[in-house]
Amino acid sequence: MDTSRPGPVRRWARAQPADVIDVFVYTVVLNLAVEYVPAVISEGFTLSLLTAVLLKVALELVLRAKGWVVGRYHAARTPGGKVVAGLGLWGVAVGSKLVVLKLVDLVFGDRVSLGGFIPVTLLVVALLLARGAVRRLLEPLPLTPPT
């Protein structure tokens, strides 16, 4: 059996360096939101770190669901299929924010609050933008041959 490429179960069982960096980025963004957005509350750094881990897992699942729905959209052959896939994409976009709010409430109760729908939407956008910026920053530069 080939064990050189881990399967999906193995992938989730062990964090990759990019996952750890994402959690650190999410922790920084979340703590900035706690400091500057009154609706976002966390009782301490440990809770912020644990919230960042929860957000990392939730956002990875959301990005996978979004990718699947986008794949369905591109595979749709009829206008009706495109509309259904578009509605599915809208459902993932809206539903994911509600799921994140509910998850945070279930896991942390009153000790952590991400505000309502608008603050959590802005927070998720900020998290994904920061994650993308840090990943681009840490990409190795392409080597160009001397001319």
Buried (B, 14 or more C-beta within 10 A) or exposed (E): EEEEEEEEEEEEEEEEEEBEBBBEBBBBBBBBBBEEBEBBBBEEEEBBBBBBBBBBEBBEEBEEBBEEBBEBBEEBEEEEEBEBBBEBBEEBBEEBBEBBBEBBEEEBEEBBBBBEEEBBBBBBEBBBEBBEEBEEEEEEEEEEEEE
